[in-house]
Amino acid sequence: MCSSDLTAGERIVAAGAAATEILWDIGAAEEIVGVDATSSHPPEALASKPNVGYFRRLSAEGLLSLGPTLVVAVGGAGPREVLDLVARSGVRVETIDDDWTEAGVADRIDRIGAVVGRQARAHDLSERVRAEFADLARARGAMAVHPRVLFVLTLTNGRPLVAGHGTAADAMIGLAGGTNVATGFDGYKAMTDEAIVAAAPEVVVSMRDGPGNLTADDVFQSPAFSTTPAALRRRFVALDGAGLLAFGPRTPSIARELMERLSR
């Protein structure tokens, strides 16, 4: 169900960093009564709103305790049964499916704008984002080389969990003009030492606020990485996790920053 008008007294919970950023950017911040733990941008979101926990591990009790009338959730939010229970309690739940593409980001903005009755503000924002993506595509086309990149989410007993096909990290690497060397599988998967050596990443990318708070030393001291081109040149890039993987309004600028870091 989709509403064309934001009713007076709407109380919104944003479940997902992109949902929070979009709602904030289109002027719905005053209606937000709760955000999830990944909603680090803008900084005042978590500073001024109750935290309902990690968006993939929500609880019905936590959501309902805020008295929401609307939950705006990204595609990965859940568990699904929790959101279904919240909906059965009389709360409108709008889930915006994940789409790690330029068109997907713009569509997500427009859809959330329609949900909360701020279509005009959302249209202006999505048009700006489309223009930024077009500029990014031109810069990507001008790149002389496309570095070999490996996105490492965390290390467990020295074994990296890396981003394969169909992930936000894979899409971000492509937007930034890199080539993801984690091939042959979907999602996140532990990669063997032999596979890392064979992949020969030139740059390792991670989140500076990720599960392991990885540093260059953490990664490159691992025997699997020690002889890779990335380790030999100390090419390690850590960016804001919400900006890197959320695929919201900041995605073009984050991709541009990553592109510049990959090209150094």
Beta strands, then each sheet from edge to edge (+ up, - down):
strand 1: 12-15
strand 2: 32-35
strand 3: 70-74
strand 4: 92-96
strand 5: 148-156
strand 6: 159-163
strand 7: 179-180
strand 8: 188-190
strand 9: 203-207
strand 10: 236-239
sheet 1: 2+ 1+ 3+ 4+
sheet 2: 7+ 5+ 6- 8+
sheet 3: 7+ 5+ 9+ 10+
end
